[in-house]
Structures are given as C-alpha cells and as structure tokens.
Amino acid sequence: MSASVGDGQSDEKWAGMMRAAIAGDEAVYRRLLEEIGRSVRAMARGAFARARSGDADVEDVVQETLLAIHLKRNSWDGGLRLAPWVGAIARHKIIDAMRRRGARRFQPIEDFETILAAPEAEDPHARSDAERLIAKLAPRQRDIVRSISLDGHSIAATAARLSMSEGAVRVALHRSLKLLASAWRSLSP
C-alpha cells in the first residue's frame, strides 16, 4: 500500500486548516474534510485496484476515515505534519475493509445481463420480510432505509427531504443496514 495522502504543499495547508478547525473555524474544517476526502478516495481506489477487489468499499473507507479524523482530531499534535497522520488512519481503514471482504474478488456483472433473465415479478414475501425487519429500526433509520434501499431515492434527495447532510444520511444508512444484517442473521437457522 504505497500510495500516500496529500503532498508537502497540501500537508502544510492541511496542518494550518486543522489548527484553525480545532480553534473553531467550521467553514475551514468543512473544506479540510472535503480535501482529505478526495485524497483518501484516490488512495482507497488505488489500493483496491492493486488488490483487484473492485471499488465497492471506497466510499465506506472515506466515510470511516473522515469519522475517525473527526473523533480523534484533538489527539493530533499541531506541531507535526497532518498528512502522515491522515494517511495512517486511511491505511488502517483500507486494511479493515479488505479484511471484512476476505478473499472475495470483484467481478463486473455488466456483461451478465444477456445471460441472466430478469425476474418475472418481485417476490411479495421478500418485501414483507424486509418490511418486518425495517419495522425494528428507529423511525429516522426506517425512513432513510425505505427511502434509499426500497424506494430507490438518492442519498442527496433523502438528505434534502430529511434536512440532513448527505454524510449524515450515509452514516445513518450504513449503521441501519448493519443493524438489519444483524437482525437477519439472528432470524436465520
């Protein structure tokens, strides 16, 4: 995993931005996280491409890295460079994602549409099972999961409707889906 986050010039800029953010400048902090997110996204894409595992987990790695930075920002030593600290966090999140995936490899499915037949109709039992599981979630989580996963609305549209940031919707969706997966596993024999 040889890719790194930032460069010498961006590192100085980022360090200054992080110091301003820690001092309370929210606008600078938002810009810093956007810049770090772009850099981590490129780093994660490269790592997943080298591992030939597709890029399905890239956004999860970006969100997990940004969340870790946010939660640990006060542990960063303002006298040190920021990019190596961010890079270490990102590398750990990439490794965690690869471990969660196991030995699975990415196989594009775009070409399979000619081989696989489309289902005749949606299984009504599958939808009712999903609804039963979703009913166990808190109201906000239920709304987010239904909107995105069942109704097919975008994260942006869901965020706007619920007056939330897109990042908050992604985090809530991710957590809700983890809860649903756990609930589903507990139902399976």
C-alpha positions as CSV (number, residue, x, y, z in Angstrom):
1,M,0.0,0.0,0.0
2,S,2.4,2.6,-1.2
3,A,0.0,5.4,-2.0
4,S,0.0,8.3,0.4
5,V,-2.3,11.1,1.3
6,G,-1.5,14.7,0.4
7,D,1.8,16.1,-0.6
8,G,4.3,18.5,1.0
9,Q,2.4,21.6,-0.2
10,S,-1.0,20.3,0.8
11,D,0.4,19.0,4.1
12,E,1.3,22.5,5.2
13,K,-2.0,23.8,4.1
14,W,-3.9,21.0,5.8
15,A,-2.0,21.5,9.0
16,G,-2.9,25.1,9.1
17,M,-6.5,24.3,8.3
18,M,-6.7,21.7,11.1
19,R,-5.3,24.2,13.6
20,A,-8.0,26.7,12.5
21,A,-10.6,23.9,12.7
22,I,-9.6,22.9,16.2
23,A,-9.8,26.6,17.1
24,G,-13.4,26.5,16.0
25,D,-13.5,27.6,12.3
26,E,-16.2,25.3,11.0
27,A,-16.0,26.5,7.4
28,V,-12.3,25.8,7.2
29,Y,-12.9,22.4,8.8
30,R,-15.6,21.5,6.2
31,R,-13.1,22.4,3.4
32,L,-10.4,20.4,5.0
33,L,-12.5,17.3,5.3
34,E,-13.6,17.7,1.6
35,E,-9.9,17.9,0.5
36,I,-8.9,15.0,2.7
37,G,-11.9,13.0,1.4
38,R,-10.8,13.5,-2.2
39,S,-7.3,12.4,-1.3
40,V,-8.4,9.4,0.7
41,R,-10.8,8.4,-2.1
42,A,-7.9,8.3,-4.6
43,M,-5.8,6.4,-2.2
44,A,-8.5,3.8,-1.5
45,R,-9.3,3.4,-5.2
46,G,-5.7,2.7,-5.9
47,A,-5.4,0.2,-3.0
48,F,-8.5,-1.7,-4.1
49,A,-7.4,-1.7,-7.7
50,R,-4.0,-3.1,-6.8
51,A,-5.8,-5.8,-4.8
52,R,-8.1,-6.4,-7.7
53,S,-11.1,-6.2,-5.4
54,G,-13.2,-3.5,-7.1
55,D,-14.1,-0.2,-5.5
56,A,-17.4,-1.0,-3.9
57,D,-16.0,-0.2,-0.4
58,V,-14.2,3.1,-1.4
59,E,-16.9,5.4,0.0
60,D,-17.2,3.4,3.2
61,V,-13.4,3.8,3.7
62,V,-13.7,7.6,3.0
63,Q,-16.5,8.0,5.5
64,E,-14.9,5.8,8.1
65,T,-11.6,7.7,7.7
66,L,-13.3,11.1,8.0
67,L,-15.3,10.0,11.0
68,A,-12.1,8.8,12.7
69,I,-10.3,12.1,11.9
70,H,-13.3,14.0,13.3
71,L,-13.4,11.9,16.5
72,K,-9.6,12.0,17.1
73,R,-8.8,15.5,15.8
74,N,-7.9,16.7,19.2
75,S,-5.3,14.0,19.5
76,W,-3.3,15.3,16.6
77,D,-0.2,17.2,17.7
78,G,-0.4,20.6,16.0
79,G,3.4,20.7,15.7
80,L,3.5,17.6,13.5
81,R,2.6,17.1,9.8
82,L,-1.0,16.2,9.2
83,A,-0.8,14.1,6.0
84,P,1.1,11.2,7.6
85,W,-1.4,11.1,10.5
86,V,-4.3,11.1,8.0
87,G,-2.6,8.6,5.8
88,A,-2.1,6.2,8.7
89,I,-5.8,6.4,9.6
90,A,-6.8,5.8,5.9
91,R,-4.4,2.9,5.6
92,H,-5.9,1.2,8.6
93,K,-9.4,1.8,7.3
94,I,-8.5,0.3,3.9
95,I,-6.9,-2.7,5.6
96,D,-10.0,-3.2,7.8
97,A,-12.3,-3.0,4.7
98,M,-10.1,-5.6,2.9
99,R,-10.2,-7.9,5.9
100,R,-14.0,-7.6,6.1
101,R,-14.2,-8.6,2.4
102,G,-12.0,-11.6,2.8
103,A,-10.7,-13.3,-0.3
104,R,-13.6,-12.1,-2.5
105,R,-12.7,-10.6,-5.8
106,F,-14.6,-8.1,-7.8
107,Q,-16.2,-9.4,-11.0
108,P,-18.0,-6.9,-13.1
109,I,-21.6,-8.1,-13.9
110,E,-22.4,-5.7,-16.7
111,D,-22.0,-8.5,-19.3
112,F,-24.2,-10.9,-17.5
113,E,-27.4,-9.1,-18.3
114,T,-27.6,-11.0,-21.6
115,I,-27.3,-14.3,-19.8
116,L,-29.4,-13.8,-16.7
117,A,-33.2,-13.4,-17.2
118,A,-35.0,-10.6,-15.4
119,P,-37.3,-11.8,-12.7
120,E,-41.0,-12.1,-13.7
121,A,-42.2,-10.1,-10.7
122,E,-41.0,-9.1,-7.3
123,D,-41.5,-11.8,-4.7
124,P,-44.1,-10.3,-2.3
125,H,-42.7,-12.3,0.6
126,A,-39.3,-10.7,0.2
127,R,-40.7,-7.3,0.5
128,S,-42.8,-8.2,3.6
129,D,-39.7,-9.8,5.2
130,A,-37.8,-6.6,4.6
131,E,-40.6,-4.5,6.0
132,R,-40.8,-6.7,9.1
133,L,-37.1,-6.2,9.7
134,I,-37.2,-2.5,8.9
135,A,-40.0,-2.0,11.4
136,K,-37.5,-2.9,14.2
137,L,-35.4,0.3,13.4
138,A,-35.9,3.7,14.9
139,P,-38.2,6.0,12.9
140,R,-35.4,8.1,11.3
141,Q,-33.5,5.0,10.4
142,R,-36.6,3.4,9.0
143,D,-37.3,6.4,6.8
144,I,-33.7,6.5,5.5
145,V,-33.6,2.8,4.7
146,R,-37.0,2.8,3.0
147,S,-36.2,5.9,1.0
148,I,-32.8,4.7,-0.3
149,S,-33.0,0.9,-0.3
150,L,-36.6,0.2,-1.1
151,D,-37.9,3.3,-2.9
152,G,-34.7,4.0,-4.8
153,H,-34.3,7.6,-3.9
154,S,-30.8,9.1,-3.9
155,I,-28.8,10.0,-0.8
156,A,-29.0,13.6,-1.9
157,A,-32.8,13.6,-2.2
158,T,-33.2,11.8,1.1
159,A,-30.9,14.2,2.8
160,A,-32.7,17.2,1.5
161,R,-36.1,15.8,2.4
162,L,-34.9,15.0,6.0
163,S,-32.9,18.2,6.4
164,M,-29.7,16.2,7.0
165,S,-26.3,16.4,5.4
166,E,-25.5,13.7,2.8
167,G,-22.7,12.4,5.0
168,A,-25.1,12.0,8.0
169,V,-27.5,10.1,5.8
170,R,-24.7,7.8,4.6
171,V,-23.6,7.1,8.1
172,A,-27.2,6.5,9.3
173,L,-27.8,4.2,6.3
174,H,-24.6,2.3,6.9
175,R,-25.5,1.8,10.6
176,S,-29.1,0.9,9.9
177,L,-28.0,-1.7,7.3
178,K,-25.6,-3.2,9.9
179,L,-28.4,-3.5,12.4
180,L,-30.7,-5.1,9.7
181,A,-27.9,-7.6,8.8
182,S,-27.5,-8.5,12.4
183,A,-31.3,-8.9,12.9
184,W,-31.5,-11.0,9.7
185,R,-28.6,-13.3,11.0
186,S,-30.5,-13.8,14.3
187,L,-33.5,-15.0,12.3
188,S,-31.6,-17.4,10.2
189,P,-31.2,-21.0,11.5
